[in-house]
Amino acid sequence: MKPLFSSLSEIQRELAAGTTSCRQLVEYYLDNIDQRNAELNVFLEVWADEARQQAAAVDEKLALGTAGRLAGMVIGLKDVLAYQGHSLQSSSRILDGFKSLFTGTAVQRLLDEDAIFIGRQNCDEFAMGGSNENSAFGPARNAQDPSRVPGGSSGASAVAVQADMCLASIGSDTGGSVRQPAAFCGVVGLKPTYSRISRYGLVAFASSFDQIGPITHSVEDAARLLEVMAGPDGMDSTASQQPVPAYSALLEPLPHYRIGYLKEAIDRPGLQPEVHDALEGTLGALRSQGHVVEAVDFPYLDEMIPTYYILTTAEASSNLSRFDGVKYGYRAPDATDLESLYKKTRAQGFGPEVQRRIMLGTFVLSASYYDAYYTKAQRVRRLIKEKTDELLRQYDFLVLPTTPTTAFKIGEKQDPVSMYLADIFTVQASLSGVPAISIPAGQDAEGLPIGLQILSGAFREAELLAFANELTTVTAAS
């Protein structure tokens, strides 16, 4: 469905003109949720009364001229972000009944600028998955075709924007979990540079990869949300100290860029022909505009998936050891002693995919295999990062598909390896820690959205967003 508003700028113009109000916006989005949430399984909780109260408060601020930068933006939160007094489950049974005791930094910064939160969104359990089929609450469904996945792990967050249930969603991206669902749902998804946004208040999956990112209709809104959420944070020692540019005011692109594209990606077997053609068409349009567009060699494409899954499962094994049924969340009712409490709680509370990844991670961290797998994967990660950084010194941007195919059917990928291979194009940015954005790039013959991905050098989000904003006009015309 075509959104009523495709950017905050449109909303704020109408708010200024008095033709709409925050309260009316909230009612509009609540109506859309009422109509489609049962079918699409997007929101696990809708904070209707609270959203109405927030809207009324923002309307008062608007009348007084004291409203924040995000006044009028109605946002959904992925179920991995801490918001004090609200349920936080990571779409897992093991966190049944848990409510967050604090608000995460990124969420608080959005609140401080008068964003209105409308609800908590479904996702793959502990953000582990590429289809939103691993949730303890059942799969979210693609609004374009409810028989298909929306991508994952931030699948429901992308559907919420796609189906006009909110203006934007805040998700998390570990190996493509914002970008891949954005591609499958025909919206914009941004993974910032690692450390650009504080991770305080984000449930940890793989701590050296995890990054919070926005899902929006427009690049401009992604820029606005990034400039609000980014910046140093005393609660996260890994958050960058670099100053935060006014990204939304820096969307004017340069006339010419040097653009590289991965030869191995465009010629890859298994790449859906329409995805290939969409990328070729965009590259041709960029050449005709006078940009330098060249093929580049990236010899590590086939090593990226195993490297990513060895390292992230190792980190997940460590991070998820805290969920044991002792202090909070689900506790096995049939436990007889401490050991059986641990075993039964974790066996009953975690879903099959999370268990699989914990076991894989525990295996690669074991004394006998640590050097063979974990240490070797860290070395390969460094090679991937060094090669990516080298290419991004030679070129302003790297362009490649976001996903090898458009959205697949729910239940279609039963083999975990085939599911993991769907991340082939998104994990490069995650392993390298560089920013990447997925923008809509047309549709296939069945009307399913195609995504185009752009990578830039670390902390060069301003240039990335300006180019992506320009490129959306090219892809929209193609």
ABEGO torsion letter per residue (X at the ends): XBBABABAAAAAAAAAAGABBAAAAAAAAAAAAAAAAAAAGABABBBAAAAAAAAAAAAAAAAAGABBAABGBBBBBBAABBBBGBBBAGGBAAABGBBBABBBAAAAAAAAAGBBBAEBBBBBBGGBEAAGAABAAEBBBBAABAABBAEOAAAAAAAAAAAGABABBBBBBAAGAAAAAAAAAGBBBBBBBBGABBABGBBBABAAABBBBBBBABAAAAAAAAAAABEBBAABAABBABBBBBAAAAABBBABBBBBBBAAAAABBGBBAAAAAAAAAAAAAAAAAGBBBBBBBBAAAAAAAAAAAAAAAAAAAAAAAABAGAABEBBBAABABAAAAAAAAAAAABBAAAAAAAAAAAAAABAAAAAAAAAAAAAAAAAAAAAAAAAAAABABBBBBABABBBBBBGABABAAAAAAAAAAAAAAAAAGBBBBBBBAEBBAAGBBBBBBBBBBBGAAAAAAAAAAAAAAAAAAX
